[in-house]
Amino acid sequence: MILFNLLTLNGQHAREATNLLLLEHLATDVFVDDAIANYRLNADGTVGTEPLYRVIFLTKALLCRHIEDLLSKAFPDNDFRVYTTAVPHVNDAEAERIRGLRLA
């Protein structure tokens, strides 16, 4: 299992991606952090901020590439940033829910 982090500057895309993931049975629960501050170094050397939306969910590692491809097709103009983390253990009930997700 993996913890999938999907980052975007577009709040509407975060919400639409959440719906897509659930309707395609690629996640059982999806969490969205709305408008967290994204600090970055500007070209002029100053520090700037912009709102960033983070979509987080557990899924099967085998679905990772399928999810990325699906998001690329559904949102061709969005440059999502994707980070995943291996999850070596979850409780039995959650593991059973994740096992039931659709295979790619």
Kinemage of the C-alpha trace (Angstrom):
@kinemage 1
@onewidth
@group {chain A} dominant
@subgroup {mainchain}
@vectorlist {calphas} color= white
{ca met a 1} P 0.000 0.000 0.000
{ca ile a 2} L 1.028 3.573 -0.566
{ca leu a 3} L 0.070 6.959 0.747
{ca phe a 4} L -0.520 9.005 -2.400
{ca asn a 5} L -0.007 12.781 -2.159
{ca leu a 6} L -1.346 14.809 -5.053
{ca leu a 7} L -0.446 18.512 -4.991
{ca thr a 8} L -2.006 21.186 -7.170
{ca leu a 9} L -2.386 24.956 -7.295
{ca asn a 10} L -5.932 24.556 -8.630
{ca gly a 11} L -8.586 23.980 -5.954
{ca gln a 12} L -11.262 22.970 -8.461
{ca his a 13} L -8.948 20.315 -9.896
{ca ala a 14} L -8.289 18.996 -6.381
{ca arg a 15} L -12.025 18.533 -5.817
{ca glu a 16} L -12.617 17.018 -9.260
{ca ala a 17} L -9.669 14.637 -8.836
{ca thr a 18} L -11.116 13.560 -5.477
{ca asn a 19} L -14.441 12.677 -7.098
{ca leu a 20} L -12.705 10.850 -9.954
{ca leu a 21} L -10.593 8.743 -7.596
{ca leu a 22} L -13.614 7.694 -5.563
{ca leu a 23} L -15.895 7.008 -8.541
{ca glu a 24} L -13.188 4.933 -10.240
{ca his a 25} L -12.697 2.909 -7.026
{ca leu a 26} L -9.029 3.880 -6.767
{ca ala a 27} L -9.341 5.017 -3.140
{ca thr a 28} L -11.810 4.392 -0.339
{ca asp a 29} L -11.387 7.738 1.427
{ca val a 30} L -9.737 10.897 0.130
{ca phe a 31} L -8.627 13.817 2.274
{ca val a 32} L -8.134 17.337 0.920
{ca asp a 33} L -6.090 20.049 2.609
{ca asp a 34} L -7.483 23.299 1.254
{ca ala a 35} L -5.235 26.230 0.500
{ca ile a 36} L -2.156 25.443 2.522
{ca ala a 37} L 0.620 27.998 2.097
{ca asn a 38} L 3.201 27.010 -0.490
{ca tyr a 39} L 6.408 28.995 0.042
{ca arg a 40} L 8.788 29.331 -2.879
{ca leu a 41} L 11.844 31.319 -3.841
{ca asn a 42} L 11.043 33.842 -6.545
{ca ala a 43} L 13.393 34.605 -9.427
{ca asp a 44} L 14.244 37.958 -7.825
{ca gly a 45} L 15.435 36.241 -4.621
{ca thr a 46} L 12.371 37.085 -2.521
{ca val a 47} L 10.158 34.512 -0.848
{ca gly a 48} L 6.627 34.253 -2.173
{ca thr a 49} L 3.573 32.220 -1.272
{ca glu a 50} L 0.687 30.785 -3.208
{ca pro a 51} L -2.193 28.521 -2.155
{ca leu a 52} L -1.588 24.811 -2.640
{ca tyr a 53} L -4.142 22.009 -2.392
{ca arg a 54} L -3.108 18.550 -1.199
{ca val a 55} L -5.169 15.462 -1.957
{ca ile a 56} L -4.151 12.467 0.182
{ca phe a 57} L -5.337 8.865 0.063
{ca leu a 58} L -4.255 5.280 0.614
{ca thr a 59} L -4.253 2.966 -2.376
{ca lys a 60} L -2.569 -0.087 -3.818
{ca ala a 61} L 0.979 0.424 -5.064
{ca leu a 62} L 0.000 -1.357 -8.284
{ca leu a 63} L -2.495 1.422 -9.042
{ca cys a 64} L 0.023 4.276 -8.884
{ca arg a 65} L 0.858 4.465 -12.617
{ca his a 66} L -2.805 3.961 -13.553
{ca ile a 67} L -3.806 6.862 -11.281
{ca glu a 68} L -1.137 9.143 -12.756
{ca asp a 69} L -2.243 8.287 -16.311
{ca leu a 70} L -5.905 8.835 -15.450
{ca leu a 71} L -5.167 12.240 -13.909
{ca ser a 72} L -3.056 13.270 -16.910
{ca lys a 73} L -5.924 12.443 -19.267
{ca ala a 74} L -8.605 14.078 -17.110
{ca phe a 75} L -6.549 17.224 -16.417
{ca pro a 76} L -4.171 17.727 -19.367
{ca asp a 77} L -3.469 21.363 -18.448
{ca asn a 78} L -2.644 20.705 -14.775
{ca asp a 79} L 0.884 20.043 -13.595
{ca phe a 80} L 0.048 17.912 -10.562
{ca arg a 81} L 2.957 17.066 -8.304
{ca val a 82} L 2.823 13.478 -7.051
{ca tyr a 83} L 4.620 11.992 -4.063
{ca thr a 84} L 4.047 8.528 -2.690
{ca thr a 85} L 5.161 6.870 0.505
{ca ala a 86} L 5.176 3.149 1.201
{ca val a 87} L 2.861 2.156 4.037
{ca pro a 88} L 4.161 -1.032 5.641
{ca his a 89} L 1.243 -1.458 8.034
{ca val a 90} L -2.402 -0.475 8.496
{ca asn a 91} L -5.028 -2.022 10.750
{ca asp a 92} L -6.890 -5.075 9.450
{ca ala a 93} L -10.137 -3.272 8.624
{ca glu a 94} L -8.368 -0.618 6.553
{ca ala a 95} L -6.201 -3.224 4.807
{ca glu a 96} L -9.339 -5.118 3.782
{ca arg a 97} L -10.895 -1.956 2.333
{ca ile a 98} L -7.752 -1.201 0.318
{ca arg a 99} L -7.518 -4.770 -0.990
{ca gly a 100} L -10.971 -4.274 -2.519
{ca leu a 101} L -9.869 -1.436 -4.773
{ca arg a 102} L -9.958 -1.847 -8.534
{ca leu a 103} L -6.888 -3.274 -10.224
{ca ala a 104} L -5.301 -1.361 -13.097
